[in-house]
Amino acid sequence: MKATGSIEVQSWDEKTWDGRPYTEVTGPKMTEALVTFGYSGEVEGTSACRYLMSYYDETRCETVAMEEFTGRVGDREGTIILRHIGAYEDGKVTAEITVVGASGGLTGLRGAAVADWAETGTATFTLEYDV
């Protein structure tokens, strides 16, 4: 099955591991970002996501994240946990997004997703899944 929609960044709080705003530190650094997303379309709801990032410089970093989405996928409601493994380079975000857990009406959901991010902080989202 396939569900599509849009994602919008609702909040982004990123700090270095010693608690400084990430924009105050240049060059290589390790950061953590607490992010909330809003989803609309065939995937509708909200999520909380925690990113860990390792920056090479201001234009490149590697990322890992866990995201807890609560809402509706198709006609089912519940929660899914998504694992992100990705990178940011020269303004482009890439990531492998995998469903690693599900509960409620989404129990048993397995799959993977693709998010195509624009510079505006919004993305198109496609989730291919089985229940």
Buried (B, 14 or more C-beta within 10 A) or exposed (E): EEBBBBBEBEEEEBBBEEEEEBEEBEEEBBBBBEBBBBBEBBBBBEBBBBBBBBBEEEEEBBBBBBBBBBBBBBEBBBBBBBBBEBBBEEEEBBBEBBBEBBEEBBEEBBBBBBBEBEEEEBBBBBBBBEB
